[in-house]
Amino acid sequence: MESASTLASEIQRRRPAAAPGANALTASQRTALHATARGHVVIGRHEGRESVHSRGGCVHLDTLRALEQAGLVAIEPGSAPPSFPAGPPRDRVRLTLSGAMALTAALGRSPRTPALTALAALPARTTAALAKGR
């Protein structure tokens, strides 16, 4: 995901053509889709309350519910291992086909995606410079 996002950022920098629908996603939704694509999002329950567990970025339950309503993610109950021994299984969040397509269209627009910087070319050493150094 990181490599694809970096590559998409560079392509967009060179040729800014907006994909239709890509701008419809908010920054928090793009962050949630990126984390979901990496397999980093699960939903746990403790004392009747649901909470989102995500490695790296902050993902909110409301954002996941909105993405689920839009058909971009699917929540698979009890498909993730428990967070502690003998604990209840957690719900894994996965991208749907529509979610994968929306994420693809939004690649490079994530606020967490660093833009590539061009390296300055070093001047070539000439024979005159080599002779002067001797």
Contacts in CASP RR format, 6 or more apart in sequence:
PFRMAT RR
TARGET T0000
AUTHOR 0000-0000-0000
METHOD contacts of the structure
MODEL  1
MESASTLASEIQRRRPAAAPGANALTASQRTALHATARGHVVIGRHEGRE
SVHSRGGCVHLDTLRALEQAGLVAIEPGSAPPSFPAGPPRDRVRLTLSGA
MALTAALGRSPRTPALTALAALPARTTAALAKGR
1 34 0 8 1.000
1 37 0 8 1.000
1 38 0 8 1.000
2 113 0 8 1.000
4 107 0 8 1.000
5 34 0 8 1.000
5 107 0 8 1.000
5 108 0 8 1.000
5 110 0 8 1.000
5 113 0 8 1.000
6 108 0 8 1.000
6 113 0 8 1.000
6 114 0 8 1.000
6 116 0 8 1.000
7 107 0 8 1.000
8 107 0 8 1.000
8 108 0 8 1.000
8 113 0 8 1.000
9 107 0 8 1.000
9 108 0 8 1.000
9 113 0 8 1.000
9 114 0 8 1.000
9 115 0 8 1.000
9 116 0 8 1.000
10 115 0 8 1.000
10 116 0 8 1.000
12 108 0 8 1.000
12 109 0 8 1.000
13 115 0 8 1.000
13 116 0 8 1.000
19 105 0 8 1.000
19 106 0 8 1.000
20 105 0 8 1.000
21 102 0 8 1.000
21 105 0 8 1.000
22 102 0 8 1.000
22 105 0 8 1.000
22 106 0 8 1.000
22 109 0 8 1.000
23 109 0 8 1.000
25 33 0 8 1.000
25 102 0 8 1.000
25 106 0 8 1.000
25 109 0 8 1.000
27 110 0 8 1.000
27 111 0 8 1.000
28 59 0 8 1.000
28 60 0 8 1.000
28 63 0 8 1.000
29 63 0 8 1.000
29 66 0 8 1.000
29 67 0 8 1.000
29 72 0 8 1.000
30 103 0 8 1.000
30 106 0 8 1.000
30 109 0 8 1.000
30 110 0 8 1.000
30 111 0 8 1.000
31 57 0 8 1.000
31 58 0 8 1.000
31 59 0 8 1.000
31 110 0 8 1.000
31 111 0 8 1.000
31 112 0 8 1.000
32 41 0 8 1.000
32 59 0 8 1.000
32 60 0 8 1.000
32 63 0 8 1.000
32 64 0 8 1.000
32 67 0 8 1.000
32 73 0 8 1.000
33 67 0 8 1.000
33 72 0 8 1.000
33 73 0 8 1.000
33 95 0 8 1.000
33 99 0 8 1.000
33 102 0 8 1.000
33 103 0 8 1.000
33 106 0 8 1.000
34 103 0 8 1.000
34 110 0 8 1.000
34 112 0 8 1.000
35 41 0 8 1.000
35 54 0 8 1.000
35 55 0 8 1.000
35 56 0 8 1.000
35 57 0 8 1.000
35 59 0 8 1.000
36 59 0 8 1.000
36 73 0 8 1.000
36 93 0 8 1.000
36 94 0 8 1.000
36 95 0 8 1.000
37 95 0 8 1.000
37 100 0 8 1.000
37 103 0 8 1.000
38 55 0 8 1.000
39 92 0 8 1.000
39 93 0 8 1.000
39 94 0 8 1.000
40 54 0 8 1.000
40 55 0 8 1.000
40 56 0 8 1.000
41 52 0 8 1.000
41 53 0 8 1.000
41 54 0 8 1.000
41 59 0 8 1.000
41 64 0 8 1.000
41 92 0 8 1.000
41 93 0 8 1.000
42 52 0 8 1.000
42 53 0 8 1.000
42 54 0 8 1.000
42 80 0 8 1.000
42 90 0 8 1.000
42 91 0 8 1.000
42 92 0 8 1.000
42 93 0 8 1.000
43 50 0 8 1.000
43 51 0 8 1.000
43 52 0 8 1.000
43 53 0 8 1.000
43 61 0 8 1.000
43 64 0 8 1.000
43 75 0 8 1.000
43 90 0 8 1.000
43 91 0 8 1.000
43 93 0 8 1.000
44 50 0 8 1.000
44 51 0 8 1.000
44 52 0 8 1.000
44 53 0 8 1.000
44 83 0 8 1.000
44 88 0 8 1.000
44 90 0 8 1.000
44 91 0 8 1.000
45 51 0 8 1.000
45 88 0 8 1.000
45 90 0 8 1.000
50 61 0 8 1.000
51 61 0 8 1.000
52 59 0 8 1.000
52 60 0 8 1.000
52 61 0 8 1.000
52 64 0 8 1.000
53 83 0 8 1.000
53 90 0 8 1.000
57 112 0 8 1.000
64 73 0 8 1.000
64 75 0 8 1.000
64 93 0 8 1.000
67 73 0 8 1.000
67 99 0 8 1.000
68 74 0 8 1.000
68 75 0 8 1.000
70 98 0 8 1.000
71 96 0 8 1.000
71 98 0 8 1.000
71 99 0 8 1.000
72 95 0 8 1.000
72 96 0 8 1.000
72 98 0 8 1.000
72 99 0 8 1.000
72 102 0 8 1.000
73 93 0 8 1.000
73 94 0 8 1.000
73 95 0 8 1.000
73 96 0 8 1.000
73 99 0 8 1.000
74 93 0 8 1.000
74 94 0 8 1.000
74 95 0 8 1.000
74 96 0 8 1.000
75 91 0 8 1.000
75 92 0 8 1.000
75 93 0 8 1.000
75 94 0 8 1.000
76 91 0 8 1.000
76 92 0 8 1.000
76 93 0 8 1.000
76 94 0 8 1.000
77 91 0 8 1.000
78 89 0 8 1.000
78 90 0 8 1.000
78 91 0 8 1.000
78 92 0 8 1.000
79 89 0 8 1.000
79 91 0 8 1.000
79 92 0 8 1.000
80 89 0 8 1.000
80 90 0 8 1.000
80 91 0 8 1.000
80 92 0 8 1.000
81 89 0 8 1.000
81 90 0 8 1.000
82 88 0 8 1.000
82 89 0 8 1.000
82 90 0 8 1.000
83 90 0 8 1.000
95 103 0 8 1.000
END
